[in-house]
Amino acid sequence: MNSTLCYIKNDKNEYLLLHRIRKENDLNEGKWIGVGGKFEEGETADECVVREVFEETGLTLTDYHLHGLVKFISDVWEDEDMYLYSASGFTGTLREDCDEGVLMWVPADKVLDLPTWEGDRYFLGPLIEGRERIDMVVEYEGDKLVRCEDLTEPVMTLKSPLITCAHGFSTRRGGVSDGMFATLNLGMNRGDEPARVTENWNRFLDSAGISGRSFVCGKQVHGSRVVTAGRKDMRPAYGKGFMNECDGYVTAEPGVPLAIFTADCVPLLLEDPVHKVIAAVHCGWRSTASDIEKNAIEAMAVLGAEPSDIRAAAGPAIDRCCFEVGPEVIDAMRDLIGNDIEKYYGQRADKFMLDLRGVVRHRLIMLGLLPENIGLVGDCTMCHPDDYYSHRGTKGNRGSLACVISL
């Protein structure tokens, strides 16, 4: 179950609490808690909290903050993902009657004195103290608290000193997913809980310096098609919107974030800061063999970019230490960059160990980019399973990384 809970504060340093005494068969009966409720179908956490607060209190939130996710586990009740909010801005008049209990403004220093769930105190105290991020798991056996664990971890997003506009390469740190998706899974077709993926995307976009919630992404097919995108192509995570079947996007429109997904392949971000053109490209070995890098540079040139002005950053990917390939892959790379391929592979038994990021960098130089304008960001995805998802390392049981860039 997905739900929201909001603690609203007024200018007298009082919090609005709901004394739950009117609803039949209420698991919160007798407790003093904030206001909120269950998601309706298709709602985001923000939409849910605004609707629930209005329905229960008559107040319309104008300034509110999502602190994080509290995961409730119970042997009696349905497991619940509760998105925890505070609010300091609102309009309207407080309802005199609420179907679920009595609404009351309580001084901040008295909130924790009132009867509530034992586990609630562990996140309510930090919220009142002003802690920005709160992620926890709270487990009950019946009414007895048996576990309360603070899962809060900062989002770890990698950036390149060569790229001047808002951008980032994700890691798997700082999100709200668990299991094989732990924690910052950004993949929307991996089987993860959609609301958690949406929250992960919100955190990742914020960390990249992007305030909006919509972006451009595609159905990646390990091909070489690159699409010129605009505002019409933007969509939020799990929101409505068309997805092109392609492995790269370019744009010259400000405020149009471009995103691609990876879990071993090379994520490539390109920027011409002079002519204001950007690209995001998914460079697997098949896409690279099909020369997606050339297609991306040519698509940027159509929008006015000059290769000598383009900056490039290749993010975390499987490296030569772990990337075993057959001779057909080496042959394909030789067709692309000639005998210079010898620099980018070694041999281990009957397998070849390929430096795909090295090949991508070499191809970009062949296409006119200056060597000093090409950088690598992050480590081998297979060597560092705590920091990255690796398709090969997990045999496909994993979440997805992403990179994003926006003018």
GUZA-118045 format. One record per residue (C-alpha): residue in three letters; y, z, x. Coordinates in Angstrom, 2 decimals, decimal comma. Example, Ala and Ser with C-alpha at 12.3 -4.5 7.8 and 13.67 -1.06 7.14 Angstrom:
2
+-----+---------+---------+---------+
:   r :      py :      pz :      px :
+-----+---------+---------+---------+
: ALA :   -4,50 :    7,80 :   12,30 :
: SER :   -1,06 :    7,14 :   13,67 :
+-----+---------+---------+---------+
//
This chain:
407
+-----+---------+---------+---------+
:   r :      py :      pz :      px :
+-----+---------+---------+---------+
: MET :    0,00 :    0,00 :    0,00 :
: ASN :    3,51 :   -0,82 :    1,23 :
: SER :    6,39 :    1,42 :    0,21 :
: THR :    9,87 :    2,55 :    1,22 :
: LEU :   11,50 :    5,98 :    1,46 :
: CYS :   15,24 :    6,45 :    1,92 :
: TYR :   17,33 :    9,50 :    2,76 :
: ILE :   20,93 :    8,89 :    1,64 :
: LYS :   23,75 :   10,91 :    3,24 :
: ASN :   27,23 :   11,38 :    1,78 :
: ASP :   30,51 :   12,15 :    3,55 :
: LYS :   29,89 :   15,91 :    3,11 :
: ASN :   26,82 :   15,72 :    5,40 :
: GLU :   24,51 :   16,17 :    2,41 :
: TYR :   21,29 :   14,27 :    1,75 :
: LEU :   20,21 :   13,08 :   -1,68 :
: LEU :   16,76 :   14,49 :   -2,45 :
: LEU :   14,48 :   14,03 :   -5,43 :
: HIS :   12,63 :   17,12 :   -6,66 :
: ARG :    9,44 :   15,54 :   -8,04 :
: ILE :    8,73 :   17,55 :  -11,23 :
: ARG :    8,66 :   15,03 :  -14,09 :
: LYS :    6,00 :   12,41 :  -13,37 :
: GLU :    2,41 :   12,94 :  -14,52 :
: ASN :   -0,38 :   12,73 :  -11,92 :
: ASP :    2,22 :   12,61 :   -9,15 :
: LEU :    0,77 :   13,13 :   -5,69 :
: ASN :    4,26 :   14,35 :   -4,70 :
: GLU :    4,48 :   16,90 :   -7,54 :
: GLY :    6,75 :   19,81 :   -6,67 :
: LYS :    7,89 :   18,26 :   -3,39 :
: TRP :   11,47 :   17,48 :   -2,33 :
: ILE :   11,63 :   13,99 :   -0,83 :
: GLY :   13,92 :   11,00 :   -0,49 :
: VAL :   13,98 :    8,09 :   -2,93 :
: GLY :   11,95 :    4,91 :   -2,79 :
: GLY :    8,76 :    3,32 :   -4,03 :
: LYS :    6,22 :    0,54 :   -3,77 :
: PHE :    6,92 :   -3,06 :   -2,78 :
: GLU :    6,82 :   -5,61 :   -5,56 :
: GLU :    5,04 :   -8,88 :   -4,83 :
: GLY :    6,98 :  -11,01 :   -2,37 :
: GLU :    9,54 :   -8,30 :   -1,53 :
: THR :   10,70 :   -7,40 :    1,94 :
: ALA :   11,23 :   -3,77 :    2,91 :
: ASP :   15,01 :   -4,17 :    2,63 :
: GLU :   14,75 :   -5,71 :   -0,83 :
: CYS :   12,40 :   -2,97 :   -1,94 :
: VAL :   14,53 :   -0,06 :   -0,77 :
: VAL :   17,71 :   -1,45 :   -2,37 :
: ARG :   15,93 :   -2,03 :   -5,69 :
: GLU :   14,11 :    1,31 :   -5,71 :
: VAL :   17,22 :    3,32 :   -4,83 :
: PHE :   19,19 :    1,63 :   -7,61 :
: GLU :   16,43 :    2,11 :  -10,19 :
: GLU :   15,97 :    5,81 :   -9,36 :
: THR :   19,57 :    6,85 :   -8,64 :
: GLY :   21,99 :    4,24 :  -10,02 :
: LEU :   23,44 :    3,82 :   -6,51 :
: THR :   23,69 :    0,46 :   -4,72 :
: LEU :   23,18 :    0,74 :   -0,99 :
: THR :   25,81 :   -0,96 :    1,18 :
: ASP :   24,99 :    0,53 :    4,61 :
: TYR :   21,40 :    1,41 :    5,43 :
: HIS :   19,13 :    1,51 :    8,47 :
: LEU :   15,38 :    0,98 :    8,82 :
: HIS :   14,11 :    3,56 :   11,30 :
: GLY :   10,52 :    2,37 :   11,41 :
: LEU :    7,07 :    2,61 :    9,91 :
: VAL :    5,13 :    5,76 :    9,00 :
: LYS :    1,43 :    5,01 :    8,48 :
: PHE :   -0,24 :    7,46 :    6,11 :
: ILE :   -4,03 :    7,82 :    6,26 :
: SER :   -5,90 :    9,88 :    3,65 :
: ASP :   -9,46 :   10,61 :    2,59 :
: VAL :   -8,24 :   10,95 :   -1,02 :
: TRP :   -5,29 :    8,63 :   -1,55 :
: GLU :   -4,80 :    4,97 :   -0,71 :
: ASP :   -3,64 :    4,36 :    2,87 :
: GLU :    0,07 :    3,58 :    2,94 :
: ASP :    2,63 :    1,88 :    5,17 :
: MET :    5,93 :    3,61 :    4,42 :
: TYR :    9,12 :    2,01 :    5,74 :
: LEU :   11,53 :    4,85 :    6,51 :
: TYR :   15,26 :    4,41 :    5,87 :
: SER :   18,48 :    6,35 :    6,02 :
: ALA :   21,69 :    5,25 :    4,32 :
: SER :   25,33 :    6,24 :    4,68 :
: GLY :   27,06 :    3,69 :    2,45 :
: PHE :   26,68 :    3,19 :   -1,29 :
: THR :   28,56 :    2,42 :   -4,49 :
: GLY :   28,03 :    3,48 :   -8,09 :
: THR :   27,58 :    6,74 :   -9,97 :
: LEU :   24,56 :    8,99 :   -9,54 :
: ARG :   22,26 :    9,05 :  -12,55 :
: GLU :   22,10 :   12,31 :  -14,47 :
: ASP :   18,47 :   11,69 :  -15,42 :
: CYS :   15,62 :   10,33 :  -13,31 :
: ASP :   12,15 :    9,74 :  -14,72 :
: GLU :   10,45 :   11,19 :  -11,65 :
: GLY :   12,44 :   14,38 :  -11,08 :
: VAL :   15,80 :   15,98 :  -10,43 :
: LEU :   18,27 :   14,41 :   -8,01 :
: MET :   20,33 :   16,81 :   -5,88 :
: TRP :   22,66 :   16,65 :   -2,88 :
: VAL :   21,37 :   19,10 :   -0,25 :
: PRO :   23,25 :   20,16 :    2,92 :
: ALA :   21,65 :   18,62 :    5,99 :
: ASP :   20,84 :   22,01 :    7,53 :
: LYS :   18,95 :   23,04 :    4,36 :
: VAL :   16,81 :   19,93 :    3,89 :
: LEU :   13,89 :   21,17 :    5,98 :
: ASP :   13,91 :   24,53 :    4,17 :
: LEU :   12,73 :   22,93 :    0,92 :
: PRO :    9,05 :   22,43 :    0,05 :
: THR :    7,81 :   19,02 :    1,18 :
: TRP :    4,76 :   17,49 :    2,84 :
: GLU :    4,02 :   19,05 :    6,21 :
: GLY :    3,79 :   15,62 :    7,84 :
: ASP :    7,19 :   14,61 :    6,45 :
: ARG :    8,89 :   17,23 :    8,59 :
: TYR :    7,82 :   15,41 :   11,76 :
: PHE :    9,86 :   12,30 :   10,90 :
: LEU :   12,55 :   13,91 :    8,74 :
: GLY :   13,79 :   16,15 :   11,55 :
: PRO :   14,36 :   13,25 :   13,98 :
: LEU :   15,97 :   11,21 :   11,17 :
: ILE :   18,50 :   13,97 :   10,43 :
: GLU :   19,18 :   14,30 :   14,17 :
: GLY :   20,09 :   10,60 :   14,24 :
: ARG :   17,12 :    9,11 :   16,07 :
: GLU :   17,28 :    5,34 :   15,64 :
: ARG :   13,59 :    4,39 :   15,92 :
: ILE :   10,76 :    6,37 :   14,31 :
: ASP :    7,17 :    5,08 :   14,19 :
: MET :    4,40 :    7,53 :   13,34 :
: VAL :    0,90 :    7,88 :   11,98 :
: VAL :    0,25 :   10,82 :    9,66 :
: GLU :   -3,29 :   11,67 :    8,54 :
: TYR :   -4,42 :   14,06 :    5,81 :
: GLU :   -7,74 :   15,44 :    4,64 :
: GLY :   -6,90 :   16,38 :    1,09 :
: ASP :   -3,54 :   18,19 :    1,39 :
: LYS :   -4,23 :   19,32 :    4,95 :
: LEU :   -2,42 :   17,61 :    7,81 :
: VAL :   -4,98 :   16,78 :   10,51 :
: ARG :   -3,01 :   14,38 :   12,71 :
: CYS :    0,60 :   13,44 :   13,35 :
: GLU :    1,17 :   11,06 :   16,23 :
: ASP :    4,48 :    9,62 :   17,40 :
: LEU :    3,93 :    5,89 :   18,06 :
: THR :    7,57 :    5,10 :   18,85 :
: GLU :    7,88 :    2,68 :   21,75 :
: PRO :   10,82 :    0,44 :   22,66 :
: VAL :   10,46 :   -3,28 :   22,12 :
: MET :    9,88 :   -4,90 :   25,50 :
: THR :   11,39 :   -8,39 :   25,50 :
: LEU :   11,63 :  -10,52 :   28,64 :
: LYS :   14,69 :  -12,64 :   29,42 :
: SER :   15,64 :  -15,21 :   32,02 :
: PRO :   18,83 :  -14,93 :   34,08 :
: LEU :   19,09 :  -18,73 :   33,90 :
: ILE :   19,47 :  -18,90 :   30,11 :
: THR :   22,94 :  -17,98 :   28,87 :
: CYS :   22,43 :  -17,98 :   25,09 :
: ALA :   20,47 :  -15,50 :   22,97 :
: HIS :   16,77 :  -15,73 :   23,80 :
: GLY :   13,64 :  -13,77 :   24,61 :
: PHE :    9,95 :  -13,88 :   25,41 :
: SER :    7,94 :  -11,29 :   23,51 :
: THR :    5,34 :   -8,88 :   24,83 :
: ARG :    2,93 :   -6,85 :   22,72 :
: ARG :    5,00 :   -3,64 :   23,05 :
: GLY :    7,25 :   -2,01 :   20,47 :
: GLY :    5,83 :   -3,25 :   17,16 :
: VAL :    4,07 :   -1,68 :   14,18 :
: SER :    0,72 :   -3,51 :   14,04 :
: ASP :   -2,51 :   -1,85 :   15,13 :
: GLY :   -6,08 :   -2,64 :   16,09 :
: MET :   -6,45 :   -5,92 :   17,92 :
: PHE :   -2,89 :   -6,79 :   16,78 :
: ALA :   -1,32 :   -3,74 :   18,46 :
: THR :    1,57 :   -3,64 :   18,44 :
: LEU :    4,16 :   -6,46 :   18,34 :
: ASN :    2,04 :   -9,21 :   16,81 :
: LEU :    4,25 :  -12,14 :   15,77 :
: GLY :    1,47 :  -14,45 :   14,58 :
: MET :    1,65 :  -15,30 :   10,89 :
: ASN :   -1,87 :  -16,70 :   10,51 :
: ARG :   -3,96 :  -14,18 :   12,45 :
: GLY :   -4,95 :  -11,91 :    9,54 :
: ASP :   -2,44 :   -9,12 :   10,19 :
: GLU :   -0,64 :   -7,32 :    7,35 :
: PRO :    2,32 :   -9,59 :    6,42 :
: ALA :    4,84 :   -6,77 :    6,00 :
: ARG :    4,04 :   -5,50 :    9,48 :
: VAL :    4,46 :   -8,96 :   11,00 :
: THR :    7,80 :   -9,33 :    9,23 :
: GLU :    8,98 :   -6,03 :   10,70 :
: ASN :    7,74 :   -7,12 :   14,14 :
: TRP :    9,79 :  -10,31 :   13,84 :
: ASN :   12,88 :   -8,34 :   12,80 :
: ARG :   12,54 :   -6,16 :   15,89 :
: PHE :   11,90 :   -9,09 :   18,21 :
: LEU :   14,89 :  -11,07 :   16,92 :
: ASP :   17,13 :   -8,02 :   17,31 :
: SER :   15,91 :   -7,51 :   20,88 :
: ALA :   16,69 :  -11,15 :   21,67 :
: GLY :   20,26 :  -10,72 :   20,42 :
: ILE :   19,71 :  -12,67 :   17,18 :
: SER :   21,06 :  -10,94 :   14,07 :
: GLY :   19,65 :  -13,32 :   11,45 :
: ARG :   16,17 :  -13,10 :    9,98 :
: SER :   15,35 :  -16,81 :    9,68 :
: PHE :   14,19 :  -19,17 :   12,42 :
: VAL :   12,51 :  -22,53 :   13,00 :
: CYS :    8,80 :  -22,64 :   13,82 :
: GLY :    6,02 :  -25,18 :   13,39 :
: LYS :    2,31 :  -25,71 :   12,95 :
: GLN :    1,34 :  -26,07 :   16,59 :
: VAL :   -1,44 :  -28,58 :   17,22 :
: HIS :   -1,47 :  -28,87 :   21,05 :
: GLY :    0,20 :  -32,27 :   20,79 :
: SER :    3,36 :  -33,77 :   22,25 :
: ARG :    5,59 :  -34,15 :   19,18 :
: VAL :    9,08 :  -32,68 :   19,49 :
: VAL :   11,27 :  -32,41 :   16,37 :
: THR :   15,05 :  -32,21 :   16,14 :
: ALA :   15,71 :  -29,21 :   13,89 :
: GLY :   18,62 :  -27,92 :   11,85 :
: ARG :   19,50 :  -25,18 :    9,43 :
: LYS :   17,39 :  -26,80 :    6,73 :
: ASP :   14,27 :  -26,09 :    8,78 :
: MET :   14,84 :  -22,34 :    9,05 :
: ARG :   12,57 :  -19,82 :    7,34 :
: PRO :   11,88 :  -16,07 :    7,65 :
: ALA :    8,49 :  -14,73 :    8,67 :
: TYR :    6,19 :  -15,24 :    5,67 :
: GLY :    9,13 :  -16,69 :    3,75 :
: LYS :    9,31 :  -20,04 :    2,02 :
: GLY :   10,05 :  -23,09 :    4,11 :
: PHE :    8,54 :  -26,25 :    5,51 :
: MET :    6,76 :  -26,13 :    8,87 :
: ASN :    6,54 :  -29,33 :   10,90 :
: GLU :    3,29 :  -30,19 :   12,64 :
: CYS :    4,64 :  -30,25 :   16,18 :
: ASP :    4,76 :  -28,32 :   19,45 :
: GLY :    8,44 :  -28,40 :   20,25 :
: TYR :   11,90 :  -28,20 :   18,70 :
: VAL :   15,39 :  -29,13 :   19,89 :
: THR :   18,76 :  -28,50 :   18,28 :
: ALA :   22,49 :  -28,62 :   18,93 :
: GLU :   23,34 :  -26,51 :   15,87 :
: PRO :   24,64 :  -22,98 :   16,51 :
: GLY :   22,80 :  -20,22 :   14,70 :
: VAL :   19,49 :  -22,09 :   14,43 :
: PRO :   16,87 :  -20,06 :   16,36 :
: LEU :   13,91 :  -22,06 :   17,65 :
: ALA :   10,58 :  -20,25 :   18,07 :
: ILE :    7,11 :  -21,08 :   19,33 :
: PHE :    3,88 :  -19,06 :   19,49 :
: THR :    1,58 :  -18,57 :   22,48 :
: ALA :   -1,32 :  -16,47 :   23,71 :
: ASP :   -2,05 :  -18,10 :   27,11 :
: CYS :   -0,24 :  -21,47 :   26,94 :
: VAL :    3,14 :  -21,82 :   28,64 :
: PRO :    6,17 :  -20,98 :   26,46 :
: LEU :    9,12 :  -23,04 :   27,66 :
: LEU :   12,77 :  -22,48 :   26,75 :
: LEU :   15,39 :  -25,07 :   27,71 :
: GLU :   19,18 :  -24,89 :   27,57 :
: ASP :   21,98 :  -27,24 :   28,54 :
: PRO :   24,90 :  -24,76 :   28,56 :
: VAL :   27,41 :  -27,53 :   29,25 :
: HIS :   26,57 :  -29,75 :   26,29 :
: LYS :   25,21 :  -26,94 :   24,06 :
: VAL :   21,68 :  -28,21 :   23,42 :
: ILE :   18,52 :  -26,08 :   23,41 :
: ALA :   14,76 :  -26,50 :   23,03 :
: ALA :   11,62 :  -24,40 :   22,61 :
: VAL :    8,36 :  -26,02 :   23,69 :
: HIS :    4,68 :  -25,05 :   23,52 :
: CYS :    3,15 :  -26,30 :   26,79 :
: GLY :   -0,61 :  -26,00 :   26,66 :
: TRP :   -2,58 :  -28,18 :   29,05 :
: ARG :   -3,21 :  -30,80 :   26,36 :
: SER :    0,48 :  -30,93 :   25,40 :
: THR :    1,45 :  -31,12 :   29,05 :
: ALA :   -1,07 :  -33,88 :   29,74 :
: SER :    0,53 :  -35,74 :   26,81 :
: ASP :    3,93 :  -35,22 :   28,49 :
: ILE :    5,57 :  -32,99 :   25,89 :
: GLU :    8,04 :  -31,98 :   28,61 :
: LYS :    9,33 :  -35,56 :   28,81 :
: ASN :    9,59 :  -35,77 :   25,03 :
: ALA :   11,60 :  -32,54 :   24,94 :
: ILE :   14,04 :  -33,67 :   27,66 :
: GLU :   14,50 :  -37,03 :   25,96 :
: ALA :   15,11 :  -35,37 :   22,58 :
: MET :   17,72 :  -33,11 :   24,19 :
: ALA :   19,35 :  -36,16 :   25,80 :
: VAL :   19,73 :  -37,80 :   22,38 :
: LEU :   21,85 :  -34,77 :   21,42 :
: GLY :   23,99 :  -35,17 :   24,56 :
: ALA :   22,18 :  -33,09 :   27,18 :
: GLU :   22,02 :  -34,12 :   30,83 :
: PRO :   18,84 :  -33,27 :   32,80 :
: SER :   20,85 :  -32,02 :   35,79 :
: ASP :   22,59 :  -29,48 :   33,50 :
: ILE :   19,44 :  -28,21 :   31,79 :
: ARG :   18,18 :  -24,70 :   32,61 :
: ALA :   14,51 :  -23,93 :   32,04 :
: ALA :   12,50 :  -20,71 :   31,74 :
: ALA :    8,70 :  -20,65 :   31,49 :
: GLY :    7,43 :  -17,38 :   30,04 :
: PRO :    4,21 :  -15,35 :   30,26 :
: ALA :    1,09 :  -17,53 :   30,41 :
: ILE :   -2,38 :  -17,57 :   31,87 :
: ASP :   -2,02 :  -18,18 :   35,60 :
: ARG :   -4,04 :  -19,72 :   38,37 :
: CYS :   -5,90 :  -16,44 :   38,95 :
: CYS :   -7,57 :  -16,69 :   35,52 :
: PHE :   -7,19 :  -20,25 :   34,18 :
: GLU :  -10,60 :  -21,85 :   34,67 :
: VAL :  -10,69 :  -25,54 :   33,72 :
: GLY :  -13,03 :  -28,46 :   34,08 :
: PRO :  -12,49 :  -31,57 :   36,23 :
: GLU :  -11,20 :  -33,50 :   33,22 :
: VAL :   -8,16 :  -31,21 :   33,06 :
: ILE :   -7,39 :  -31,74 :   36,74 :
: ASP :   -7,74 :  -35,50 :   36,23 :
: ALA :   -5,30 :  -35,35 :   33,30 :
: MET :   -2,78 :  -33,43 :   35,40 :
: ARG :   -3,20 :  -35,93 :   38,24 :
: ASP :   -2,37 :  -38,75 :   35,81 :
: LEU :    0,80 :  -36,83 :   34,97 :
: ILE :    2,16 :  -35,82 :   38,38 :
: GLY :    0,04 :  -37,81 :   40,84 :
: ASN :   -1,53 :  -36,35 :   43,97 :
: ASP :    0,94 :  -33,46 :   43,94 :
: ILE :   -1,59 :  -31,84 :   41,61 :
: GLU :   -3,40 :  -30,69 :   44,77 :
: LYS :   -0,74 :  -27,99 :   45,15 :
: TYR :   -1,53 :  -26,47 :   41,79 :
: TYR :   -5,25 :  -25,80 :   41,72 :
: GLY :   -8,04 :  -24,23 :   43,70 :
: GLN :  -11,78 :  -24,11 :   43,16 :
: ARG :  -14,08 :  -21,24 :   42,24 :
: ALA :  -17,76 :  -22,19 :   42,19 :
: ASP :  -17,97 :  -25,20 :   39,87 :
: LYS :  -14,67 :  -24,43 :   38,12 :
: PHE :  -11,10 :  -25,35 :   38,96 :
: MET :   -8,33 :  -22,71 :   38,79 :
: LEU :   -5,14 :  -24,31 :   37,48 :
: ASP :   -1,53 :  -23,18 :   37,90 :
: LEU :   -0,22 :  -24,65 :   34,64 :
: ARG :    3,23 :  -23,11 :   34,96 :
: GLY :    3,48 :  -24,74 :   38,38 :
: VAL :    2,57 :  -28,12 :   36,87 :
: VAL :    5,17 :  -27,70 :   34,11 :
: ARG :    7,85 :  -26,81 :   36,66 :
: HIS :    6,89 :  -29,80 :   38,82 :
: ARG :    7,06 :  -32,16 :   35,85 :
: LEU :   10,52 :  -30,87 :   34,89 :
: ILE :   11,77 :  -31,62 :   38,41 :
: MET :   10,34 :  -35,13 :   38,12 :
: LEU :   12,30 :  -35,48 :   34,87 :
: GLY :   15,61 :  -34,67 :   36,59 :
: LEU :   15,96 :  -30,89 :   36,38 :
: LEU :   17,22 :  -29,17 :   39,52 :
: PRO :   14,67 :  -26,83 :   41,15 :
: GLU :   17,17 :  -23,97 :   41,22 :
: ASN :   17,60 :  -24,31 :   37,44 :
: ILE :   13,93 :  -23,58 :   36,68 :
: GLY :   12,57 :  -20,06 :   36,58 :
: LEU :    9,41 :  -18,17 :   35,64 :
: VAL :    9,45 :  -15,05 :   33,47 :
: GLY :    6,60 :  -12,57 :   33,05 :
: ASP :    3,05 :  -12,35 :   34,34 :
: CYS :   -0,43 :  -13,70 :   33,72 :
: THR :   -1,35 :  -13,01 :   30,10 :
: MET :   -5,05 :  -12,53 :   30,87 :
: CYS :   -4,47 :  -10,14 :   33,81 :
: HIS :   -2,19 :   -7,84 :   31,80 :
: PRO :   -3,86 :   -7,13 :   28,42 :
: ASP :   -1,64 :   -4,09 :   27,73 :
: ASP :    1,47 :   -6,26 :   27,84 :
: TYR :    0,34 :   -9,63 :   26,46 :
: TYR :   -2,11 :  -11,22 :   24,04 :
: SER :   -4,61 :  -13,54 :   25,70 :
: HIS :   -6,74 :  -15,96 :   23,70 :
: ARG :   -9,23 :  -16,37 :   26,52 :
: GLY :   -9,30 :  -12,72 :   27,44 :
: THR :  -10,14 :  -11,62 :   23,88 :
: LYS :  -12,17 :  -14,67 :   22,80 :
: GLY :   -9,63 :  -15,27 :   20,05 :
: ASN :   -9,48 :  -11,72 :   18,67 :
: ARG :   -5,76 :  -11,15 :   19,19 :
: GLY :   -2,22 :  -11,34 :   17,93 :
: SER :    0,38 :  -13,86 :   19,03 :
: LEU :    3,31 :  -13,79 :   21,41 :
: ALA :    6,44 :  -15,80 :   20,68 :
: CYS :    9,61 :  -16,93 :   22,37 :
: VAL :   12,91 :  -17,70 :   20,70 :
: ILE :   16,26 :  -19,24 :   21,65 :
: SER :   19,47 :  -19,72 :   19,67 :
: LEU :   22,90 :  -21,20 :   20,39 :
+-----+---------+---------+---------+
//
